Amino acid sequence: MDGRTNRIINGSNGRHAIKPWYLIPLTILGMGGVFHIQDNWRASMLLPGRVPHWAEALLLLLFATYLLFLLHGLRVKTHLLRQDQEQFSVLYQRLRESERSKSVLLDNLPGMAYRCRLDPSWTMEFVSEGCRNLTGHRPEVFLQNRNLSYADIIHPDHRDAQWDSWSRAVETRQVFQGEYPIITASGEIRWVLEHGQAVYSPQGEVEALEGLVIDITDRVRQEKEARFASRHDMLTGLYNRPYFEEIVEQADKPEQLPLSILIGDFNGLKLVNNALGHGEGDRLLGEVSRILLECCVPPGWVARTGGDEFSILLPRTDGEEAREVLRRIQEACAGYNGQRPAGTSVINLSLGYGTKTFWTESFRDIRKQAEENLYKRKLLEQKSVYSATIASIQATMLERSQETKEHAGRLSKLCLRLGRRFGFSQTQMDDLELFCTLHDIGKIGVDDRILKKPGKLTEEEWVEMRRHPEIGWRIAVSIAELAPVAELILSHHERWDGKGYPRGLAGEDIPLLARILSVVDAYDAMTEDRVYRKALSREEALRELERNAGTQFDPAVVRALVDHVLPEEDAKGGSD
């Protein structure tokens, strides 16, 4: 034994007797305790130079196995870590993609997505980019009420209602949906639709409100226009007849008594439409509507209940007050007529009213009473209305055709003298006077550029000009008061030899009154200056008439004018 034997035997750690490289696997393997020296016999087994080869081989094998195990574990852990990293990277990319998609979705929604607190200011915690287009403000303006609260842009008339509606939705845990106007950064009023709901905590408390606000201004405008069109007359803007009947039904209640109705009828509208065109008729209807609205005191309702009929419903208005409204309307119409533009027609409105004083009375009977009063007024005013309308049509016709009122007056005077010469009846004389006044009414339908052309007309322009007798005939034949002269208007450019227009009538096939006007009109035209020529003398004009008698003119009419009417006029000094 060497000098270390005693130390080993005396209780020293056996590892001092083991080769140093043995300590590494023994320590790693945790087997140092196995080789503690327990007695002399085991110690002798571990003395240097006495360790069996099989033991060394076993230790090396165990050590190599352990290292392989460690390396394998490291590779497994590395692989798993790499997998975890790859999975984390995928999840992270998906999360980023999800957030990006969510952001793109919110930014491209047709409106403003939001998350806010349930408070009167609607304090915003999140606002999407759609806020810019909807409100004109940047999203950050509303976050935590930095510059504005969302409540600030809700129209003041709707703020309380909005809060009450949301409060009910939260209380009942229902989805909120509401429409209201907001005021944009530019001051524009926009209607929006808000759809949202409350977010609750596990304890049932409201954490926030989330939703979407979209612009519905166009839809609201279209609905408003459709609603307006269903209730209003599109020409005048007044209520239409169907909606007026609904108003009557709603107003016919005891608390609305006395209930009055006023009915007006625009006299001569058909005459104006046919003579001056529907444009002038529509303009006059607009003027009548304006007058009625100005004279009707709220809470009255004004409606156009027929082509030329208007109605006014006046709740809590007795007969005396209704009569005062009627008087104001009449004065307003007279004021318009006194200041109307030149060449426009007069307004003549026949009016009647009725008043329901007792609940037992039938409103239908009251309306019938108003209509009877109206028709009585029409009968009394018919002649003056007709005369005034004819006068305004004549004024317009003369203005457009560049003829003078004096020319029309001379025509009437000479034609009536010829009529007396031929022994006309009073009816024929009345027709002749009306014919002289309106024979060129068809020129209303001819282009102004042709009517007012200073020089001679081209062939194409003459074709257009020659249409005016037919246009005048269509106007006259459609109006009962003008129907007797319709045929005369159509025939006033026919010639005795059949070479006139539009029908090429000849001789006595041409109405006598038309033949008279043809001669007198030619004579007056020749003796008056024109833009393109000087006036002829009276003698020259008479010679021209005589030269064309039997071709252009009726010889008997020419003889009567030359031999009798004009000499008699000279003898009387030109007086009738």
C-alpha positions in Angstrom: 0.0 0.0 0.0 1.1 3.6 -0.7 1.1 6.4 1.7 -2.6 7.3 1.0 -4.0 4.0 2.1 -4.1 5.0 5.7 -5.9 8.2 4.9 -8.5 6.4 2.9 -8.9 3.7 5.5 -9.2 6.4 8.2 -12.2 7.9 6.7 -11.0 10.3 3.9 -13.1 10.8 0.8 -12.5 7.9 -1.6 -12.3 10.2 -4.5 -8.8 11.1 -3.7 -7.9 7.6 -4.7 -9.7 7.7 -8.0 -8.1 8.9 -11.2 -8.9 12.6 -11.7 -10.8 12.2 -15.0 -13.1 9.8 -13.2 -14.4 12.6 -11.1 -16.1 14.3 -14.1 -18.6 11.5 -15.1 -19.0 10.5 -11.5 -19.9 14.0 -10.5 -22.2 14.5 -13.5 -23.8 11.2 -13.0 -24.2 11.9 -9.3 -22.5 8.6 -8.5 -19.8 10.0 -6.2 -21.7 8.6 -3.2 -21.5 5.1 -4.6 -17.7 5.2 -4.3 -17.5 6.5 -0.7 -14.9 4.3 1.1 -16.9 2.1 3.4 -14.2 -0.3 4.3 -10.7 -1.5 3.5 -11.8 -4.0 1.0 -13.6 -1.5 -1.2 -10.8 1.0 -0.8 -8.4 -1.5 -2.1 -10.6 -1.9 -5.2 -10.3 1.8 -6.0 -6.6 2.3 -5.4 -4.7 3.6 -8.5 -3.7 0.9 -10.9 -6.2 -1.4 -9.5 -9.4 -0.2 -11.2 -10.7 -2.9 -13.5 -10.8 -2.1 -17.2 -14.5 -3.0 -17.4 -15.3 -0.3 -14.8 -13.4 2.3 -16.7 -15.2 1.3 -19.9 -18.5 1.3 -18.1 -17.9 4.8 -16.8 -16.9 6.1 -20.2 -20.0 4.5 -21.8 -22.2 6.0 -19.2 -20.6 9.4 -19.7 -20.9 9.2 -23.5 -24.5 8.1 -23.2 -25.3 11.0 -20.9 -23.6 13.5 -23.3 -25.6 12.1 -26.2 -28.7 12.5 -24.1 -27.9 16.1 -23.3 -27.1 16.8 -27.0 -30.4 15.2 -28.1 -32.3 17.1 -25.5 -30.7 20.3 -26.6 -31.6 19.6 -30.2 -35.2 18.8 -29.3 -35.4 22.0 -27.2 -33.8 24.0 -30.0 -36.3 22.5 -32.5 -39.2 23.2 -30.2 -38.0 26.7 -29.6 -37.6 27.3 -33.3 -41.1 26.0 -33.8 -42.4 28.2 -31.1 -40.7 31.2 -32.6 -42.1 30.3 -36.0 -45.6 29.9 -34.6 -45.2 33.2 -32.6 -44.1 34.9 -35.8 -47.1 33.5 -37.7 -49.4 34.5 -34.9 -47.8 38.0 -34.7 -48.2 38.4 -38.5 -51.8 37.3 -38.3 -52.4 39.7 -35.5 -50.9 42.5 -37.4 -52.8 41.6 -40.5 -56.0 41.4 -38.4 -55.3 44.8 -36.9 -54.6 46.2 -40.4 -57.7 44.7 -41.8 -59.7 46.0 -38.9 -58.2 49.5 -39.4 -58.9 49.3 -43.2 -62.4 48.2 -42.5 -63.1 50.9 -40.0 -61.5 53.6 -42.2 -63.6 52.5 -45.2 -66.9 52.2 -43.5 -69.5 54.6 -44.9 -69.5 56.7 -41.8 -67.8 57.0 -38.4 -67.2 54.1 -36.1 -66.8 55.0 -32.5 -66.5 53.9 -28.9 -67.6 56.4 -26.2 -68.7 56.7 -22.6 -72.3 56.9 -21.6 -72.4 60.5 -20.5 -74.2 63.7 -21.8 -71.0 64.7 -23.8 -70.7 61.3 -25.4 -67.0 61.4 -24.5 -65.1 59.6 -27.3 -62.5 56.9 -26.6 -62.1 55.9 -30.3 -63.2 57.6 -33.5 -62.5 56.2 -37.0 -61.1 58.2 -39.9 -64.6 58.3 -41.4 -65.2 61.2 -39.0 -63.4 63.6 -41.4 -65.9 63.0 -44.3 -68.9 62.9 -42.0 -68.3 65.9 -39.7 -65.5 67.8 -41.3 -63.4 67.5 -38.1 -60.3 65.4 -37.5 -61.0 62.3 -35.3 -58.6 63.5 -32.5 -60.7 66.6 -32.0 -63.3 64.4 -30.3 -61.1 62.1 -28.3 -61.6 62.7 -24.6 -63.5 65.9 -25.7 -60.1 67.5 -26.6 -61.6 70.3 -28.7 -65.2 69.4 -29.1 -67.6 66.8 -27.6 -69.7 64.8 -29.9 -72.7 66.4 -28.2 -71.6 69.8 -29.5 -72.2 68.9 -33.1 -75.7 67.3 -32.5 -78.3 69.8 -33.5 -79.5 71.6 -30.3 -83.1 70.7 -31.0 -82.3 66.9 -30.9 -79.7 66.6 -28.1 -82.2 65.9 -25.3 -84.1 63.4 -27.5 -80.9 61.6 -28.4 -79.9 61.2 -24.7 -83.4 59.9 -23.8 -83.4 57.4 -26.6 -80.0 56.0 -25.7 -80.9 55.9 -22.0 -83.9 53.7 -22.8 -81.9 51.4 -25.0 -79.3 50.9 -22.3 -81.9 50.4 -19.6 -83.7 47.7 -21.7 -80.4 46.3 -23.1 -81.6 46.8 -26.7 -79.8 47.9 -29.8 -80.0 51.7 -30.4 -81.0 53.1 -33.7 -81.8 56.8 -34.3 -81.8 59.5 -36.9 -80.9 63.1 -36.1 -79.2 66.1 -37.7 -75.6 67.2 -37.0 -73.8 70.5 -37.7 -70.5 69.9 -39.6 -67.4 72.0 -39.4 -68.6 74.1 -42.4 -71.9 74.8 -40.7 -73.8 72.4 -43.0 -76.7 70.5 -41.6 -76.4 66.7 -42.3 -78.8 64.0 -41.2 -77.2 60.8 -39.8 -78.3 57.4 -38.8 -76.7 56.0 -35.7 -76.7 52.3 -34.9 -75.0 51.1 -31.7 -75.2 49.2 -28.5 -73.8 49.2 -24.9 -70.8 47.0 -23.8 -71.4 45.6 -20.4 -68.9 44.3 -17.8 -69.3 40.9 -16.1 -71.0 42.7 -13.3 -73.6 44.1 -15.7 -72.3 47.7 -15.6 -72.0 49.8 -18.8 -68.4 50.0 -19.8 -68.8 51.9 -23.1 -71.1 52.4 -26.1 -70.0 51.2 -29.5 -71.5 51.9 -32.9 -71.5 53.4 -36.3 -72.8 56.8 -37.5 -73.5 57.1 -41.3 -74.7 60.0 -43.5 -78.3 59.7 -44.7 -78.7 63.3 -45.9 -79.5 62.3 -49.4 -82.0 59.7 -48.3 -83.7 62.2 -45.9 -83.8 64.8 -48.7 -85.4 62.3 -51.2 -87.9 61.2 -48.6 -88.7 64.8 -47.9 -89.1 65.6 -51.6 -91.4 62.5 -52.0 -93.4 63.5 -49.0 -93.7 67.1 -50.3 -94.7 65.9 -53.8 -97.4 63.6 -52.3 -98.9 66.6 -50.4 -98.3 69.6 -52.7 -99.2 70.9 -56.1 -95.8 71.0 -57.9 -96.7 74.1 -60.0 -97.7 76.4 -57.1 -96.2 74.7 -54.1 -99.6 74.9 -52.3 -101.2 71.8 -50.8 -102.9 69.5 -53.3 -106.5 68.4 -53.2 -106.0 64.9 -51.6 -103.9 66.3 -48.8 -106.4 69.2 -48.3 -109.2 66.7 -47.8 -107.1 65.1 -45.1 -106.6 68.4 -43.4 -110.4 69.1 -43.6 -111.1 65.8 -42.0 -108.6 66.5 -39.2 -109.8 70.0 -38.7 -113.5 69.3 -38.6 -113.6 69.0 -34.8 -115.5 70.9 -32.1 -112.4 72.6 -30.8 -111.7 74.1 -34.2 -115.1 75.9 -34.5 -116.0 78.3 -36.0 -114.5 76.7 -39.1 -114.5 78.7 -42.3 -113.7 77.7 -45.9 -112.9 80.2 -48.7 -113.0 79.1 -52.3 -111.5 81.0 -55.2 -111.8 80.5 -59.0 -109.3 82.1 -61.4 -111.5 83.5 -64.2 -110.3 83.4 -67.8 -107.3 81.0 -67.2 -108.2 78.9 -70.2 -108.3 82.0 -72.3 -104.9 83.1 -71.1 -103.4 79.6 -71.7 -104.7 79.4 -75.2 -104.0 83.0 -76.2 -100.8 83.8 -74.4 -99.5 80.3 -73.8 -99.3 78.0 -70.7 -96.2 79.8 -69.5 -98.2 82.9 -68.9 -101.0 81.0 -67.3 -98.6 79.2 -65.0 -97.0 82.4 -64.1 -100.4 83.9 -63.1 -101.2 80.8 -61.1 -98.0 81.4 -59.2 -98.9 85.0 -58.5 -102.4 84.0 -57.3 -100.7 81.5 -54.9 -98.4 84.1 -53.6 -101.3 86.5 -52.9 -103.4 83.8 -51.1 -100.5 82.8 -48.9 -99.8 86.4 -48.0 -103.4 87.1 -47.2 -104.1 83.9 -45.2 -103.4 84.2 -41.5 -102.1 81.1 -39.7 -103.2 78.5 -38.9 -105.0 78.6 -42.2 -104.2 76.1 -45.0 -104.1 77.1 -48.7 -104.5 74.5 -51.4 -104.9 74.3 -55.2 -107.9 72.1 -55.4 -108.4 72.2 -59.2 -106.9 73.6 -62.4 -108.1 77.1 -61.7 -109.6 76.5 -58.2 -108.2 77.4 -54.8 -109.4 76.6 -51.3 -108.5 78.1 -47.9 -109.4 76.4 -44.7 -109.6 78.7 -41.7 -109.9 77.1 -38.2 -111.3 79.1 -35.3 -112.4 81.8 -37.8 -115.9 83.2 -37.8 -117.8 84.7 -40.8 -116.7 88.2 -40.2 -113.0 87.3 -40.1 -113.4 85.1 -43.2 -115.0 88.1 -45.0 -112.0 90.2 -44.0 -109.6 87.6 -45.5 -111.6 87.7 -48.7 -111.4 91.5 -48.8 -107.6 91.4 -48.4 -107.3 89.0 -51.3 -109.4 91.2 -53.6 -107.4 94.2 -52.7 -104.1 92.4 -53.4 -105.4 91.2 -56.8 -106.4 94.8 -57.7 -102.9 96.0 -56.6 -101.2 93.4 -58.8 -103.4 94.4 -61.8 -102.6 98.0 -61.3 -98.8 97.4 -61.4 -98.6 94.3 -63.6 -95.8 94.2 -66.2 -96.7 95.4 -69.7 -98.0 92.7 -72.0 -99.2 90.4 -69.2 -102.7 89.4 -68.3 -104.8 90.5 -65.3 -105.7 88.4 -62.3 -109.4 88.1 -61.7 -110.4 85.8 -58.9 -114.0 85.1 -58.0 -114.3 84.3 -54.3 -116.9 82.8 -52.0 -116.9 81.6 -48.4 -118.9 79.7 -45.8 -118.6 79.2 -42.0 -119.5 76.2 -39.8 -120.5 77.7 -36.5 -122.3 74.7 -34.8 -121.0 71.2 -34.4 -124.4 69.8 -35.7 -123.8 71.5 -39.1 -122.4 69.5 -42.0 -119.1 70.8 -43.3 -120.2 69.5 -46.8 -123.1 71.9 -46.6 -120.8 74.7 -45.6 -118.5 74.0 -48.6 -121.5 74.0 -50.9 -122.6 77.3 -49.5 -119.2 78.8 -50.3 -119.4 77.4 -53.9 -122.8 79.0 -54.4 -121.5 82.3 -53.2 -118.5 81.9 -55.6 -120.8 81.2 -58.7 -122.9 84.2 -57.9 -119.8 86.4 -58.0 -118.7 84.8 -61.3 -122.0 85.7 -62.9 -121.8 89.3 -61.8 -118.1 89.6 -62.8 -118.2 87.5 -66.0 -118.5 90.4 -68.6 -115.8 92.6 -66.9 -113.5 89.6 -66.5 -113.9 88.6 -70.1 -113.3 92.2 -71.3 -110.2 92.6 -69.1 -108.7 89.3 -70.2 -109.3 90.1 -73.9 -107.7 93.5 -73.4 -104.6 92.0 -71.8 -104.4 89.5 -74.6 -104.7 92.2 -77.2 -102.0 94.2 -75.4 -99.6 91.3 -75.5 -100.5 90.5 -79.1 -99.9 94.1 -80.2 -96.6 94.2 -78.4 -95.3 91.1 -80.0 -96.5 91.9 -83.5 -95.2 95.5 -83.3 -98.7 96.7 -84.3 -100.0 99.8 -82.5 -103.2 100.2 -80.6 -104.1 103.1 -82.9 -103.9 100.7 -85.9 -106.3 98.3 -84.1 -108.6 101.2 -83.4 -108.6 102.4 -87.0 -109.3 98.9 -88.2 -112.3 98.6 -85.9 -113.7 102.0 -86.8 -113.6 101.4 -90.6 -114.7 97.8 -90.4 -117.7 98.7 -88.3 -118.7 101.5 -90.8 -118.5 98.9 -93.6 -120.5 96.5 -91.5 -123.3 99.1 -91.1 -123.0 99.8 -94.8 -123.7 96.1 -95.5 -126.6 96.0 -92.9 -125.0 93.8 -90.3 -127.0 92.7 -87.3 -125.8 93.6 -83.8 -124.4 90.1 -83.3 -122.4 90.4 -86.6 -121.2 93.8 -85.5 -120.1 92.4 -82.1 -118.3 89.5 -83.9 -116.7 92.0 -86.3 -115.4 94.2 -83.5 -113.9 91.2 -81.7 -112.5 89.9 -84.9 -110.8 93.2 -85.6 -109.3 93.1 -82.1 -108.0 89.5 -82.3 -107.5 88.6 -85.9 -103.6 88.4 -85.5 -103.8 86.5 -82.2 -102.0 83.6 -83.9 -98.8 85.7 -84.0 -98.3 84.8 -80.4 -97.1 81.4 -81.6 -94.6 82.9 -84.1 -90.9 83.3 -83.3 -90.1 86.9 -82.0 -87.1 87.1 -84.3 -89.5 86.8 -87.3 -92.1 89.1 -85.9 -89.6 91.8 -85.1 -87.3 91.5 -88.1 -86.8 95.0 -89.5 -86.2 93.9 -93.1 -88.0 91.7 -95.6 -88.6 88.0 -94.6 -86.9 85.1 -96.3 -89.0 82.4 -97.9 -88.5 80.1 -94.8 -89.5 82.9 -92.5 -92.6 83.5 -94.6 -93.6 79.9 -94.3 -93.4 80.3 -90.5 -95.3 83.6 -90.6 -98.1 82.1 -92.7 -98.9 79.7 -89.9 -100.4 82.4 -87.7 -104.0 82.1 -89.0 -104.1 78.4 -88.1 -102.5 79.1 -84.7 -105.1 81.8 -84.1 -107.9 79.5 -85.2 -106.8 76.8 -82.7 -106.7 79.3 -79.9 -110.1 80.8 -80.7 -112.0 77.5 -81.3 -110.9 76.2 -77.9 -112.5 79.1 -76.0 -116.3 79.4 -76.0 -116.2 83.2 -76.0 -114.0 83.3 -79.1 -115.5 80.4 -81.0 -117.7 82.7 -83.2 -114.7 84.4 -84.7 -112.5 81.3 -85.1 -113.4 80.8 -88.7 -112.9 84.5 -89.5 -109.4 84.4 -87.9 -108.5 81.4 -90.1 -109.7 83.2 -93.2 -108.3 86.7 -92.9 -105.4 86.1 -95.3 -107.4 84.4 -98.1 -107.6 86.2 -101.5 -110.6 86.7 -103.8 -108.8 84.9 -106.6 -108.1 81.8 -104.4 -104.3 82.4 -104.1 -104.3 83.2 -100.4 -103.6 81.0 -97.4 -104.0 78.8 -95.6 -106.9 77.0 -97.4 -106.9 78.8 -100.8 -110.5 79.8 -100.6 -111.9 82.1 -103.3 -114.8 84.5 -103.9 -117.8 84.3 -101.6 -116.4 81.1 -100.0 -114.4 83.5 -97.9 -116.5 84.8 -95.0 -117.7 88.4 -95.7 -116.3 89.7 -92.4 -112.9 88.3 -93.3 -113.1 90.0 -96.8 -113.9 93.3 -95.1 -111.0 93.1 -92.7 -108.6 92.1 -95.6 -109.4 95.4 -97.5 -109.3 97.7 -94.5 -106.1 96.1 -93.1 -104.3 96.6 -96.5 -105.5 100.2 -96.8 -104.3 101.1 -93.3 -101.0 99.3 -93.8 -100.3 101.2 -97.0 -101.0 104.6 -95.5 -98.7 104.0 -92.5 -94.9 104.1 -92.4 -93.1 100.8 -92.3 -89.4 100.1 -91.5 -88.7 99.0 -95.0 -90.8 101.7 -96.8 -92.5 105.1 -96.5 -96.3 105.4 -96.3 -98.3 105.9 -99.5 -100.7 108.8 -99.9 -104.4 108.2 -99.5 -105.0 108.5 -103.3 -102.1 106.1 -104.0 -103.5 103.6 -101.6 -107.0 103.8 -103.0 -105.7 103.3 -106.5 -103.8 100.2 -105.3 -107.0 98.8 -103.8 -108.9 99.4 -107.0 -106.1 97.9 -109.1 -106.3 94.6 -107.0 -110.0 94.5 -106.7 -111.2 91.2 -108.2 -107.9 89.5 -107.6 -106.7 90.1 -104.1 -109.8 91.9 -102.7 -113.6 91.6 -102.9 -114.6 94.3 -105.5 -117.9 95.0 -103.6 -116.0 95.7 -100.4 -113.4 97.9 -102.2 -116.2 99.9 -103.8 -118.0 100.4 -100.5 -114.9 101.7 -98.9 -113.8 104.0 -101.7 -117.2 105.3 -102.7 -119.0 105.5 -99.4 -117.2 104.9 -96.2 -114.1 107.1 -96.7 -116.1 110.0 -98.3 -118.6 109.9 -95.4 -115.7 110.0 -93.0 -114.3 113.0 -94.8 -117.7 114.7 -94.7 -118.0 114.1 -90.9 -114.5 115.3 -90.3 -113.3 111.9 -89.3 -115.7 111.5 -86.4 -117.8 108.4 -86.0 
